[in-house]
Amino acid sequence: MAFTPLHDRVLVRRIESEDKTKGGLIIPDSAKEKPAEGMVVSAGPGARKDSGELIAPSVKAGDKILFGKWSGTEVKLDGEDLLIMKESDILGIIS
């Protein structure tokens, strides 16, 4: 993919949730919520302090993350639906 986010932005691919509940009930597409889990595809070089010093991002490509429900901007790159969001919209890294 020929896309690199700028500054402290991160490109994220959503990870789809299960089609069944733990009890075995099948969830129809109309009742599913968009997942708030994703995989970092790429990250920008980081933000800059007022002094001009670069602050490296805390996430890197391949990290599995949680983000807010309304976070990011949806884009379509190479026929794939992805999200671009600021690093501050990421709630945490799933290990």
N, C-alpha and C positions, 0 to 999 in steps of 0.2 A: 504494500500500500504506500502510495507516495503522498502521505499527509503527516505533518509534524505540528502539534499544537504549539502555540506561542505562550511565552511567559509562564504562568502557573496553571495553565489549563491542562486537562487530561482527557484523552479519548478512551471511551469505555464501551464495551460490548455487554449488553444485558445477558444475564444467565437466566434461562427460562425455568420457571418453577414446575413442580410435579403436577401431573394431571389428576392425581388421586390424593385424598386426605389420608391421614394415618389409619383411619378406620376402614379405608377401602372404597369410599364414595368417589365417584368420578365427577370432577368439576368441569362444567361446560365452559367454552370459550367466553361466552357472554358474562359469566360471573367471575372470571379471573381478573385479578388486579395486575398491573404491570409490576414486574419484580423490582425490588430495590437492591438487588445484588448484581454485581457485574465483574468483568475481568478487564484490567487496564490493558489497552492495546498499545498506547504510547503516551508519554508525558513530555511536557515542555521543559525547557532548561531551568525554570524556576522564577520566582519573583525577585524584585530588587528592593533593597533597603533605600532609605533616603540618601544614604552616602554613596549609592551605586553598587554596593556589594551584592553579589548574587546569593540568594537563599535557595539551596538545592531542594527539589521536591522530596516528600517523604515516601511517595509511591513510585513504583517502576513497572515496566511492562511485565505482565504475567501475574501481578498481584490480584487476589480476589478481594473485592471491597464491598462495603455497604454504603449506600448513599440515601439522601432524603428523597421522599416520594415525588416531589415536584422539582428536583434538581436537574440541571443541565438543559441543553438544547439538542433536540433530535435532528440528526442529519442522515443523509443517505450517501455513502461512499462506496464505490465499486459494487453497487446493488445491495449493500448490506446496511441495515438500520443501526446506527451507532449514536452515542451521546457525547457531547463535548461539555465539560463542566469545569469549574474552578476547583482547585485542590481543596479549598475550604469547605466545599459542599460534600466532601467525602467524610463519612462518620467514623470509619475505621477499616482496618485490614483484617480479613478473616484468615487465620492461620490453619 
